[in-house]
Amino acid sequence: MRFLIIAVGRGRGTVAVSLYNDYSERLRTPLRLIEVEARGKMNVPERRARESAAICNKLPPNAIVIALDQRGVLLSSEDLANRISRWTDSGHSEVAFLIGGADGHHTSIIKRADLVLSLGPMTWPHLLVRGMIAEQLYRAECLIAGHPYHRK
């Protein structure tokens, strides 16, 4: 299994980038981050469409797609770990987490997603979400392996 985060925007030398790096380095499973941008002056629907097209251009063809959206389902860490375990057991080799821009995902991304996942009703900085996903992937790995990290 490989993990991929495709995110709109560029990471800068911030605490959020350090958080992402810390957890991505702990993972045994490879985690790759791809950043995309849609530059120029656009209205909201056009920006959403361009960002979504840029994301889709980076998606591996057979990846499980998880779109992060506040209207998605809420999962516990255990539920996410169980889903990852089932996907691995069923032969899937890659899971892609999609983080949209400030205006969210275009409907084409939501329709393409195998899972639309919410991190709760609050709005989180998109750079912080990268680290939150990396931490949850590390936690899932620990849960699956029976490692005590989850209990800390």
Residue pairs with C-beta under 8 A, 6 or more apart in sequence:
1 29
1 84
1 87
1 88
1 92
1 93
1 94
1 95
2 29
2 30
2 31
2 32
2 93
2 94
2 95
3 27
3 29
3 30
3 31
3 32
3 94
3 95
3 96
3 97
3 137
4 31
4 32
4 33
4 34
4 60
4 63
4 94
4 95
4 96
4 97
5 31
5 32
5 33
5 34
5 96
5 97
5 98
5 99
5 130
5 133
5 134
6 34
6 36
6 55
6 58
6 59
6 96
6 97
6 98
6 99
7 33
7 34
7 35
7 36
7 98
7 99
7 126
7 129
7 130
8 35
8 36
8 37
8 38
8 51
8 54
8 55
8 99
8 100
8 101
8 126
9 35
9 37
9 101
9 126
9 127
10 35
10 37
11 17
11 20
11 33
11 35
11 127
11 130
12 127
14 127
16 125
16 127
16 128
16 130
16 131
17 127
17 130
17 131
19 128
19 130
19 131
19 134
19 135
20 33
20 127
20 130
20 131
20 134
22 131
22 134
23 131
23 134
23 135
23 137
23 138
24 31
24 33
24 134
26 138
27 134
27 137
27 138
27 141
28 141
29 137
29 141
31 134
31 137
33 130
34 58
36 51
36 54
36 55
36 57
36 58
37 51
37 54
38 47
38 50
38 51
38 54
38 101
42 50
44 103
47 101
47 103
48 100
48 101
48 103
48 104
48 105
48 106
49 106
49 108
51 100
51 101
51 103
51 105
51 106
52 100
52 105
52 106
52 108
52 109
55 98
55 100
55 109
56 108
56 109
56 112
59 65
59 96
60 94
60 96
62 92
62 93
62 94
63 92
63 94
63 95
63 96
64 87
64 92
64 94
64 95
64 96
64 114
64 115
65 96
65 98
65 112
65 113
65 114
65 115
66 95
66 96
66 97
66 98
66 113
66 114
66 115
66 116
66 117
67 98
67 100
67 105
67 109
67 110
67 112
67 113
67 115
67 116
67 117
68 97
68 98
68 99
68 100
68 117
68 118
68 119
68 129
68 133
69 100
69 104
69 105
69 110
69 116
69 117
69 118
70 104
70 118
70 119
70 120
70 121
70 123
71 116
71 118
72 115
72 116
72 117
72 118
73 115
73 116
73 117
73 118
74 118
74 120
75 83
75 117
77 136
77 139
77 140
77 143
77 150
78 143
80 117
80 136
80 140
81 139
81 140
81 141
81 143
81 144
83 115
84 95
84 137
84 140
84 144
85 144
87 95
97 117
97 133
98 105
98 109
98 113
99 126
99 129
99 130
99 133
100 109
100 126
101 126
102 126
110 116
119 129
119 132
124 132
138 149
139 149
139 150
141 147
142 148
142 149
142 150
143 150
